[in-house]
Amino acid sequence: MKIKSYGQSWYKIYGYAGKTVKWCPSDSEDRFNANMANPDYRAQLEGFGWTRDNVSYTFNNDGFRADEFTDGVNDSVLFLGCSLTIGIGMPVEDTWAYKVASSLGLRRYNLGVGGGGSDMCFRFAYHWIPRLKPKYVVMLVPNGARLEILDETENLLYLPIYTANSPFYMRWLLHPANADMNRLKNVMGVQTICNSIGVPLIEMPVEEVLVPREGEKGQSWARDLMHPGHYWNDRVASTIMEKITALTKIEA
């Protein structure tokens, strides 16, 4: 059996590596067409300014929506997370990860993958952090109910909506400690990897930023009308920069 790299993204498995594409799950052309056929959704798309041409996804040669990787150079910020981190439905320059990297003047190593969970984040951290040696690692910790299992063909992702096909996963979900402890172990594992090479970790559970702040400007949506849009990405970028600034002051 061929053992795959622990750092492999399913985007690479399915042929996205080294390409620029107009659509990426869940921001699919079929979904866009269906939304345009619905008067209410069409009004939202037009109100937010979305068209079939104003979002694209450029993947590096390792299958990530990121700058090309250079091993061992301390000039980057590395991001771990799910679709909210890769920026599904958003132009790359409007994603919170892009805004943070630009504010820091660092290369953007975005290891976010749609649908990914904390197992995947740890797997990527284990493979990539010691190689890339970023200046900072930022982890927007995905929902704890996501579980990743690897087999010889591809990574298998279990989500709550797929429970009917997995008696094991249904049983695993029965007690909240399974998801909570699994996520905690993965976050602690990423922290240990960062500590081993002296890289600061800024981690934040996704639940903390999905709740709107009091008095916040109205919500906008990404092109797929499933993921949060410009206001949310601006807020997350601001929150992460506040945490990095506070960390820098402490270190000084």
KOLDO-699046 format. One record per residue (C-alpha): residue number from 1; x, y, z; residue in one letter. Coordinates in Angstrom, 1 decimal. Each point is the difference from the previous one (the first is absolute). Layout:
N
+-----+--------+--------+--------+------+
|  nr |      X |      Y |      Z | rest |
+-----+--------+--------+--------+------+
| NUM |      X |      Y |      Z |    A |
...
+-----+--------+--------+--------+------+
//
This chain:
252
+-----+--------+--------+--------+------+
|  nr |      X |      Y |      Z | rest |
+-----+--------+--------+--------+------+
|   1 |    0.0 |    0.0 |    0.0 |    M |
|   2 |    1.3 |    3.4 |   -1.0 |    K |
|   3 |    0.2 |    2.4 |    3.1 |    I |
|   4 |   -1.0 |    3.5 |   -0.9 |    K |
|   5 |    1.5 |    3.1 |    1.4 |    S |
|   6 |   -1.5 |    1.2 |    3.3 |    Y |
|   7 |   -0.1 |    3.4 |   -1.6 |    G |
|   8 |   -2.2 |   -0.8 |   -2.9 |    Q |
|   9 |   -3.2 |    2.0 |   -0.6 |    S |
|  10 |   -3.0 |   -1.5 |   -1.8 |    W |
|  11 |    0.2 |    2.9 |   -2.4 |    Y |
|  12 |    3.2 |   -1.6 |   -1.3 |    K |
|  13 |   -1.5 |   -3.5 |    0.0 |    I |
|  14 |   -2.8 |    1.4 |   -2.3 |    Y |
|  15 |    2.3 |    1.8 |   -2.4 |    G |
|  16 |   -0.2 |    3.7 |    1.2 |    Y |
|  17 |    3.8 |    0.3 |    0.6 |    A |
|  18 |    1.7 |    2.6 |   -2.1 |    G |
|  19 |   -3.2 |    1.2 |   -1.5 |    K |
|  20 |   -2.3 |    3.0 |    0.0 |    T |
|  21 |   -3.7 |   -0.9 |    0.0 |    V |
|  22 |   -3.2 |    2.0 |    0.0 |    K |
|  23 |   -1.9 |   -2.3 |    2.4 |    W |
|  24 |    0.8 |   -2.0 |    3.1 |    C |
|  25 |   -2.4 |   -2.0 |    2.3 |    P |
|  26 |   -2.3 |    1.3 |    1.4 |    S |
|  27 |    0.3 |    3.0 |   -2.3 |    D |
|  28 |   -1.0 |   -2.1 |   -3.1 |    S |
|  29 |   -1.4 |    1.1 |   -3.3 |    E |
|  30 |   -3.0 |   -2.2 |    0.5 |    D |
|  31 |   -0.8 |    1.8 |    3.3 |    R |
|  32 |    0.5 |    3.4 |   -1.5 |    F |
|  33 |   -2.4 |   -0.8 |   -2.9 |    N |
|  34 |   -2.6 |   -1.4 |    2.4 |    A |
|  35 |    0.3 |    3.1 |    2.2 |    N |
|  36 |   -0.3 |    2.3 |   -3.0 |    M |
|  37 |   -3.2 |   -1.9 |   -1.0 |    A |
|  38 |   -1.5 |    0.8 |    3.4 |    N |
|  39 |   -1.3 |    3.6 |    0.2 |    P |
|  40 |    0.9 |    0.4 |    3.6 |    D |
|  41 |    3.5 |   -1.4 |   -0.3 |    Y |
|  42 |    0.5 |    1.9 |   -3.2 |    R |
|  43 |   -0.8 |    3.2 |    1.7 |    A |
|  44 |    2.6 |   -0.8 |    2.7 |    Q |
|  45 |    2.7 |   -0.9 |   -2.5 |    L |
|  46 |   -0.6 |    3.2 |   -1.9 |    E |
|  47 |   -0.2 |    2.0 |    3.2 |    G |
|  48 |    3.4 |   -1.3 |    1.1 |    F |
|  49 |    1.4 |    0.6 |   -3.5 |    G |
|  50 |    0.8 |   -3.7 |   -0.8 |    W |
|  51 |    0.3 |   -1.2 |   -3.5 |    T |
|  52 |    1.3 |   -3.2 |   -1.6 |    R |
|  53 |    3.3 |    1.7 |   -0.8 |    D |
|  54 |    1.1 |    2.0 |    3.1 |    N |
|  55 |    1.3 |   -2.9 |    2.1 |    V |
|  56 |    2.7 |   -2.4 |   -0.9 |    S |
|  57 |    2.3 |   -2.4 |    1.9 |    Y |
|  58 |    3.7 |   -0.3 |   -0.7 |    T |
|  59 |    1.6 |   -3.1 |    1.5 |    F |
|  60 |    3.8 |   -0.4 |    0.5 |    N |
|  61 |    1.8 |   -3.1 |   -1.1 |    N |
|  62 |   -0.8 |   -1.7 |    3.3 |    D |
|  63 |   -3.7 |    0.5 |   -0.4 |    G |
|  64 |   -0.6 |    2.9 |    2.3 |    F |
|  65 |   -1.5 |    3.5 |   -0.7 |    R |
|  66 |    3.3 |    1.5 |    1.1 |    A |
|  67 |    3.3 |    1.4 |   -1.1 |    D |
|  68 |    2.5 |   -2.6 |   -1.2 |    E |
|  69 |    1.8 |   -1.7 |    2.9 |    F |
|  70 |    3.7 |    0.6 |    0.8 |    T |
|  71 |    1.4 |   -2.2 |    2.6 |    D |
|  72 |    1.8 |    1.4 |    3.0 |    G |
|  73 |   -0.4 |    3.8 |   -0.7 |    V |
|  74 |   -1.4 |    1.9 |    3.0 |    N |
|  75 |   -2.0 |    2.5 |   -2.2 |    D |
|  76 |   -3.6 |   -1.4 |    0.1 |    S |
|  77 |   -3.1 |   -0.4 |    2.1 |    V |
|  78 |   -1.6 |   -3.4 |   -0.2 |    L |
|  79 |   -3.8 |   -0.4 |    0.4 |    F |
|  80 |   -1.9 |   -3.2 |    1.1 |    L |
|  81 |   -3.7 |   -0.4 |   -0.3 |    G |
|  82 |   -3.0 |   -0.9 |   -2.2 |    C |
|  83 |   -2.0 |    1.7 |   -2.7 |    S |
|  84 |   -0.2 |    3.2 |    2.1 |    L |
|  85 |    3.8 |    0.1 |   -0.1 |    T |
|  86 |    0.6 |   -0.8 |   -3.7 |    I |
|  87 |   -2.8 |    2.6 |   -0.8 |    G |
|  88 |   -2.5 |   -1.9 |   -2.0 |    I |
|  89 |   -2.2 |    2.3 |   -2.0 |    G |
|  90 |    2.3 |    3.0 |    0.4 |    M |
|  91 |    2.7 |    1.6 |   -2.2 |    P |
|  92 |    3.3 |   -0.9 |    1.6 |    V |
|  93 |    0.9 |    3.6 |    0.8 |    E |
|  94 |   -3.2 |    0.4 |    2.0 |    D |
|  95 |    0.6 |   -3.0 |    2.2 |    T |
|  96 |    1.1 |    0.5 |    3.6 |    W |
|  97 |    3.2 |   -2.1 |   -0.4 |    A |
|  98 |    1.1 |    2.2 |   -3.0 |    Y |
|  99 |   -0.7 |    3.2 |    2.0 |    K |
| 100 |    2.0 |   -1.3 |    3.0 |    V |
| 101 |    3.0 |   -1.1 |   -2.1 |    A |
| 102 |   -0.1 |    3.4 |   -1.8 |    S |
| 103 |   -0.1 |    1.9 |    3.2 |    S |
| 104 |    3.0 |   -1.9 |    1.3 |    L |
| 105 |    1.9 |    0.3 |   -3.3 |    G |
| 106 |    0.5 |   -3.8 |    0.0 |    L |
| 107 |   -0.5 |   -2.8 |   -2.5 |    R |
| 108 |   -3.4 |   -1.6 |    0.2 |    R |
| 109 |    0.0 |   -3.8 |    0.6 |    Y |
| 110 |   -3.7 |   -0.7 |    0.2 |    N |
| 111 |   -0.6 |   -3.7 |    0.9 |    L |
| 112 |   -3.7 |    0.4 |    0.3 |    G |
| 113 |   -2.1 |   -2.7 |   -1.6 |    V |
| 114 |   -3.8 |    0.0 |   -0.4 |    G |
| 115 |   -1.7 |   -2.4 |    2.4 |    G |
| 116 |    3.2 |   -0.6 |    1.9 |    G |
| 117 |    0.1 |   -0.7 |    3.8 |    G |
| 118 |    2.5 |    0.2 |    2.7 |    S |
| 119 |    1.5 |   -3.5 |   -0.9 |    D |
| 120 |    0.9 |    1.4 |   -3.4 |    M |
| 121 |    1.5 |    3.2 |    1.6 |    C |
| 122 |    2.2 |   -2.1 |    2.2 |    F |
| 123 |    1.0 |   -2.2 |   -3.0 |    R |
| 124 |    1.0 |    3.0 |   -2.0 |    F |
| 125 |    1.8 |    1.6 |    3.0 |    A |
| 126 |    2.0 |   -3.2 |    0.6 |    Y |
| 127 |    1.1 |   -0.1 |   -3.7 |    H |
| 128 |    0.4 |    3.7 |   -0.9 |    W |
| 129 |    0.9 |    2.1 |    3.0 |    I |
| 130 |    3.5 |   -1.5 |    0.5 |    P |
| 131 |    0.7 |    0.2 |   -3.7 |    R |
| 132 |   -1.3 |    3.5 |   -0.7 |    L |
| 133 |    1.1 |    1.6 |    3.3 |    K |
| 134 |   -2.5 |    2.8 |   -0.1 |    P |
| 135 |    0.3 |    3.1 |    2.2 |    K |
| 136 |   -3.6 |   -0.5 |    1.3 |    Y |
| 137 |   -2.6 |   -2.8 |   -0.1 |    V |
| 138 |   -3.7 |    1.0 |    0.1 |    V |
| 139 |   -2.6 |   -2.7 |    0.6 |    M |
| 140 |   -3.7 |    0.7 |   -0.3 |    L |
| 141 |   -1.0 |   -3.2 |    1.7 |    V |
| 142 |   -2.8 |   -1.8 |   -1.9 |    P |
| 143 |   -3.2 |   -1.4 |    1.4 |    N |
| 144 |    0.8 |   -2.9 |    2.4 |    G |
| 145 |   -2.5 |   -2.4 |   -1.6 |    A |
| 146 |    2.2 |   -0.4 |   -3.0 |    R |
| 147 |    2.0 |   -3.2 |   -0.1 |    L |
| 148 |    2.7 |   -0.9 |   -2.6 |    E |
| 149 |    1.1 |   -3.6 |   -0.7 |    I |
| 150 |    2.6 |   -0.9 |   -2.6 |    L |
| 151 |    0.0 |   -3.1 |   -2.2 |    D |
| 152 |    2.1 |   -1.1 |   -2.9 |    E |
| 153 |   -1.9 |    1.9 |   -2.6 |    T |
| 154 |   -0.9 |    3.4 |    1.5 |    E |
| 155 |   -0.9 |    1.8 |    3.3 |    N |
| 156 |   -3.5 |   -0.7 |    1.2 |    L |
| 157 |   -1.8 |    2.8 |    1.8 |    L |
| 158 |   -2.9 |   -0.7 |    2.3 |    Y |
| 159 |   -2.5 |    2.8 |    0.5 |    L |
| 160 |   -3.3 |    0.0 |    2.0 |    P |
| 161 |   -2.0 |    0.1 |   -3.3 |    I |
| 162 |    1.5 |   -3.3 |   -1.1 |    Y |
| 163 |   -0.7 |   -2.1 |    3.1 |    T |
| 164 |   -2.5 |   -2.3 |   -1.6 |    A |
| 165 |    2.8 |   -1.8 |   -1.8 |    N |
| 166 |    2.2 |   -0.5 |    3.0 |    S |
| 167 |   -1.2 |   -1.9 |    3.1 |    P |
| 168 |    3.5 |    0.7 |    1.6 |    F |
| 169 |   -0.3 |    3.7 |   -0.5 |    Y |
| 170 |   -3.6 |    0.1 |    1.3 |    M |
| 171 |    1.2 |   -1.8 |    3.2 |    R |
| 172 |    3.1 |    2.4 |    0.2 |    W |
| 173 |   -2.4 |    3.0 |    0.0 |    L |
| 174 |   -2.2 |   -1.3 |    2.8 |    L |
| 175 |    2.3 |    1.4 |    2.7 |    H |
| 176 |    1.3 |    3.6 |   -0.4 |    P |
| 177 |    3.2 |   -0.9 |    1.7 |    A |
| 178 |    1.2 |   -1.9 |   -3.1 |    N |
| 179 |   -0.2 |    3.1 |   -2.2 |    A |
| 180 |    1.2 |    2.4 |    2.7 |    D |
| 181 |    3.0 |   -2.1 |    1.0 |    M |
| 182 |    1.0 |   -0.8 |   -3.6 |    N |
| 183 |    0.0 |    3.7 |   -0.8 |    R |
| 184 |    1.9 |    0.8 |    3.2 |    L |
| 185 |    2.7 |   -2.6 |   -0.7 |    K |
| 186 |    0.5 |    1.3 |   -3.5 |    N |
| 187 |    0.3 |    3.6 |    1.1 |    V |
| 188 |    2.5 |   -1.1 |    2.7 |    M |
| 189 |    1.9 |   -2.0 |   -2.6 |    G |
| 190 |    0.3 |    3.0 |   -2.3 |    V |
| 191 |    1.2 |    2.1 |    2.9 |    Q |
| 192 |    2.6 |   -2.6 |    0.8 |    T |
| 193 |    1.3 |    0.0 |   -3.6 |    I |
| 194 |    0.2 |    3.8 |    0.1 |    C |
| 195 |    1.8 |    0.0 |    3.4 |    N |
| 196 |    2.6 |   -2.5 |   -1.4 |    S |
| 197 |    1.2 |    2.6 |   -2.5 |    I |
| 198 |   -0.8 |    3.2 |    1.9 |    G |
| 199 |   -2.9 |    1.1 |   -2.2 |    V |
| 200 |   -2.9 |    1.9 |    1.7 |    P |
| 201 |   -3.5 |   -1.6 |   -0.4 |    L |
| 202 |   -3.0 |    2.3 |   -0.2 |    I |
| 203 |   -3.0 |   -2.3 |    0.3 |    E |
| 204 |   -3.7 |    0.8 |    0.2 |    M |
| 205 |   -3.1 |   -2.3 |    0.0 |    P |
| 206 |   -2.1 |    0.7 |   -3.0 |    V |
| 207 |   -3.0 |    0.5 |    2.3 |    E |
| 208 |    1.5 |    3.2 |    1.4 |    E |
| 209 |   -0.1 |    1.8 |   -3.3 |    V |
| 210 |   -3.3 |   -1.3 |   -1.4 |    L |
| 211 |   -1.9 |    2.0 |    2.6 |    V |
| 212 |   -0.5 |    3.6 |   -1.2 |    P |
| 213 |    1.3 |    2.7 |    2.2 |    R |
| 214 |   -2.5 |    2.4 |    1.6 |    E |
| 215 |   -0.7 |    2.9 |   -2.3 |    G |
| 216 |    1.8 |   -1.6 |   -2.9 |    E |
| 217 |   -0.9 |    1.0 |   -3.6 |    K |
| 218 |   -2.4 |   -2.3 |   -1.8 |    G |
| 219 |    1.0 |   -3.5 |   -1.2 |    Q |
| 220 |    1.2 |   -0.7 |   -3.5 |    S |
| 221 |    0.5 |   -3.3 |   -1.7 |    W |
| 222 |    2.6 |   -1.6 |   -2.3 |    A |
| 223 |   -0.9 |   -1.0 |   -3.5 |    R |
| 224 |   -1.4 |   -3.4 |    1.0 |    D |
| 225 |   -2.4 |    1.7 |    2.5 |    L |
| 226 |    1.2 |   -2.5 |    2.5 |    M |
| 227 |    3.1 |    1.6 |    1.4 |    H |
| 228 |    0.5 |    3.4 |    1.6 |    P |
| 229 |    1.1 |    2.9 |   -2.2 |    G |
| 230 |    1.9 |    3.2 |    0.2 |    H |
| 231 |   -1.0 |    1.3 |    3.4 |    Y |
| 232 |    0.8 |   -3.2 |    1.7 |    W |
| 233 |    3.4 |   -0.4 |   -1.7 |    N |
| 234 |    0.8 |    3.6 |    1.0 |    D |
| 235 |   -0.9 |   -0.7 |    3.6 |    R |
| 236 |    2.0 |   -3.2 |    0.3 |    V |
| 237 |    3.0 |    1.6 |   -1.6 |    A |
| 238 |   -0.2 |    2.8 |    2.6 |    S |
| 239 |   -0.5 |   -2.4 |    2.9 |    T |
| 240 |    3.1 |   -2.1 |   -1.1 |    I |
| 241 |    2.1 |    3.1 |   -0.4 |    M |
| 242 |   -1.0 |    1.2 |    3.5 |    E |
| 243 |    1.1 |   -3.3 |    1.4 |    K |
| 244 |    3.3 |    0.1 |   -1.9 |    I |
| 245 |    0.7 |    3.6 |    1.1 |    T |
| 246 |   -0.7 |   -0.9 |    3.6 |    A |
| 247 |    2.3 |   -3.0 |   -0.3 |    L |
| 248 |    2.8 |    2.1 |   -1.6 |    T |
| 249 |   -0.3 |    2.5 |    2.9 |    K |
| 250 |    0.3 |   -2.8 |    2.6 |    I |
| 251 |    3.1 |   -1.4 |   -1.8 |    E |
| 252 |    1.6 |    3.4 |   -0.1 |    A |
+-----+--------+--------+--------+------+
//
